[in-house]
Amino acid sequence: MATSPYTDLFGLLDITGEDAVECAHLLDTPPDEPVLRAITAMQDRLGNFPLDPVTADGPVQDEAGVERIWIEALLRFAPNVHAYHQNLGINKAVSAASLADVGLQLRINRRVHGHFGLDTWAWLTLHMAGNLFRLGRLQFHLVPDGSQTPEWVLGVHIPEDGGLSPELVDASFAEARSFFPRFFPDKPARNATCDSWMLDPYLAERLPKSNIASFARRFTLDRCTDAPTDAVYFTFRQRGLHDLNRLPRETSLQRVVLERIDDGGTWQLGHGHLAL
Ligand SMILES: CC(C)(COP(=O)(O)OP(=O)(O)OC[C@H]1O[C@@H](n2cnc3c(N)ncnc32)[C@H](O)[C@@H]1OP(=O)(O)O)[C@@H](O)C(=O)NCCC(=O)NCCS
């Protein structure tokens, strides 16, 4: 069997199955103007620690068209990020674990929409700036904290990948505490922040013994904002609040998420911080 010219790239990004076939199609022809523009946008951000993702530019297109442009651009640009990581002395495994979110997000997109696509492409433009790393169970995003005095902070994210036991979380934070001072000594971060539906205090009240509650309790909650669809998206991988009565109520989390909405409640995004 002939080997694909993209085996290494797809290995790096953990792109598998049908997604690998679709991605190979995108790479089989030269990039067009919109893809080149997207690549330039990522190149301008690499090494510059942007806080926010890229937003779509140019003429208004259909969602699927925008997603295809960005999938192709992400695929073509990822090796530059891998090289940037290696130039900093970061080992290949950490870089690959960080970039593997591309493949994971493609698989999640299939579950959400039933076809190839990447509705979370903007999220992945953060990885492509070179300052978001998966260290063990968690992802950490080294960014300026947005205050007047230049301070640095680690934004914490929780990729879907099985359970979130306290031991795994401890190990991940321990790795972050040594990784960032080693590779980014001029950007010391004293705090980590997390903005997540998992920090909504309603969850810890209802499921006090859960891993999610134990994770949330690590953070001091600063405030909450309305995020009506997040809990449904992350629990059921459904966008929007339609057809909720068709969703399963098998796990305690599924029941808590749906019962709150049944009762007229609104899920929140909890914004919290902890000292590293
Ligand atoms: C965060 C996550 C890893 C927690 O998983 P976990 O460690 O298994 O969670 P807990 O132990 O706290 O789970 C408590 C209960 O909720 C259930 N549960 C947890 N996550 C679930 C999910 N995504 N879908 C359905 N049920 C879930 C568990 O099965 C358990 O149910 P039980 O009491 O009936 O046995 C998981 O929810 C996940 O992968 N979420 C998607 C990623 C995400 O939300 N990231 C944050 C984005 S801001």
The ligand as an SDF file (V2000), in Angstrom:
LIG
                    3D

 48 50  0  0  0  0  0  0  0  0999 V2000
  -14.7390   17.5570   32.3010 C   0  0  0  0  0  0  0  0  0  0  0  0
  -14.8490   16.0570   32.1610 C   0  0  0  0  0  0  0  0  0  0  0  0
  -13.5040   15.4990   31.7680 C   0  0  0  0  0  0  0  0  0  0  0  0
  -15.2740   15.4970   33.5230 C   0  0  0  0  0  0  0  0  0  0  0  0
  -15.3450   14.1070   33.4300 O   0  0  0  0  0  0  0  0  0  0  0  0
  -15.3820   13.1520   34.7560 P   0  0  0  0  0  0  0  0  0  0  0  0
  -14.0910   13.2310   35.4910 O   0  0  0  0  0  0  0  0  0  0  0  0
  -15.8490   11.8290   34.3210 O   0  0  0  0  0  0  0  0  0  0  0  0
  -16.5150   13.8990   35.5780 O   0  0  0  0  0  0  0  0  0  0  0  0
  -17.1300   13.6070   37.0150 P   0  0  0  0  0  0  0  0  0  0  0  0
  -16.4650   12.4650   37.6860 O   0  0  0  0  0  0  0  0  0  0  0  0
  -17.1580   14.8800   37.7460 O   0  0  0  0  0  0  0  0  0  0  0  0
  -18.5980   13.1740   36.5910 O   0  0  0  0  0  0  0  0  0  0  0  0
  -19.7100   13.1740   37.4510 C   0  0  0  0  0  0  0  0  0  0  0  0
  -20.8510   12.5230   36.7180 C   0  0  0  0  0  0  0  0  0  0  0  0
  -21.0790   13.1950   35.4750 O   0  0  0  0  0  0  0  0  0  0  0  0
  -20.9180   12.2940   34.3820 C   0  0  0  0  0  0  0  0  0  0  0  0
  -20.2450   13.0060   33.2750 N   0  0  0  0  0  0  0  0  0  0  0  0
  -19.0870   13.6880   33.3120 C   0  0  0  0  0  0  0  0  0  0  0  0
  -18.8220   14.2320   32.1180 N   0  0  0  0  0  0  0  0  0  0  0  0
  -19.8270   13.8580   31.3010 C   0  0  0  0  0  0  0  0  0  0  0  0
  -20.1230   14.1360   29.9440 C   0  0  0  0  0  0  0  0  0  0  0  0
  -19.3120   14.8920   29.1710 N   0  0  0  0  0  0  0  0  0  0  0  0
  -21.2560   13.6170   29.4360 N   0  0  0  0  0  0  0  0  0  0  0  0
  -22.0930   12.8840   30.1780 C   0  0  0  0  0  0  0  0  0  0  0  0
  -21.8770   12.6000   31.4850 N   0  0  0  0  0  0  0  0  0  0  0  0
  -20.7450   13.0930   32.0320 C   0  0  0  0  0  0  0  0  0  0  0  0
  -20.0950   11.1480   34.9180 C   0  0  0  0  0  0  0  0  0  0  0  0
  -20.3230    9.9880   34.1620 O   0  0  0  0  0  0  0  0  0  0  0  0
  -20.6270   11.0520   36.3340 C   0  0  0  0  0  0  0  0  0  0  0  0
  -21.9250   10.4570   36.2570 O   0  0  0  0  0  0  0  0  0  0  0  0
  -22.5120    9.4610   37.4130 P   0  0  0  0  0  0  0  0  0  0  0  0
  -22.5320   10.2720   38.6910 O   0  0  0  0  0  0  0  0  0  0  0  0
  -23.8850    9.1500   36.9190 O   0  0  0  0  0  0  0  0  0  0  0  0
  -21.5970    8.2870   37.4860 O   0  0  0  0  0  0  0  0  0  0  0  0
  -15.9160   15.6900   31.0980 C   0  0  0  0  0  0  0  0  0  0  0  0
  -17.1480   16.2340   31.4700 O   0  0  0  0  0  0  0  0  0  0  0  0
  -15.5610   16.1940   29.7230 C   0  0  0  0  0  0  0  0  0  0  0  0
  -14.7910   15.5860   29.0150 O   0  0  0  0  0  0  0  0  0  0  0  0
  -16.1600   17.3510   29.3110 N   0  0  0  0  0  0  0  0  0  0  0  0
  -15.8930   17.9550   28.0190 C   0  0  0  0  0  0  0  0  0  0  0  0
  -14.7710   18.9530   28.0840 C   0  0  0  0  0  0  0  0  0  0  0  0
  -15.1460   20.2080   28.8200 C   0  0  0  0  0  0  0  0  0  0  0  0
  -16.2610   20.3750   29.2620 O   0  0  0  0  0  0  0  0  0  0  0  0
  -14.1740   21.1200   28.9590 N   0  0  0  0  0  0  0  0  0  0  0  0
  -14.3870   22.3870   29.5770 C   0  0  0  0  0  0  0  0  0  0  0  0
  -14.7150   23.3680   28.5380 C   0  0  0  0  0  0  0  0  0  0  0  0
  -14.9800   24.9940   29.2020 S   0  0  0  0  0  0  0  0  0  0  0  0
  1  2  1  0
  2  3  1  0
  2  4  1  0
  2 36  1  0
  4  5  1  0
  5  6  1  0
  6  7  2  0
  6  8  1  0
  6  9  1  0
  9 10  1  0
 10 11  2  0
 10 12  1  0
 10 13  1  0
 13 14  1  0
 14 15  1  0
 15 16  1  0
 15 30  1  0
 16 17  1  0
 17 18  1  0
 17 28  1  0
 18 19  1  0
 18 27  1  0
 19 20  2  0
 20 21  1  0
 21 22  1  0
 21 27  2  0
 22 23  1  0
 22 24  2  0
 24 25  1  0
 25 26  2  0
 26 27  1  0
 28 29  1  0
 28 30  1  0
 30 31  1  0
 31 32  1  0
 32 33  2  0
 32 34  1  0
 32 35  1  0
 36 37  1  0
 36 38  1  0
 38 39  2  0
 38 40  1  0
 40 41  1  0
 41 42  1  0
 42 43  1  0
 43 44  2  0
 43 45  1  0
 45 46  1  0
 46 47  1  0
 47 48  1  0
M  END
$$$$
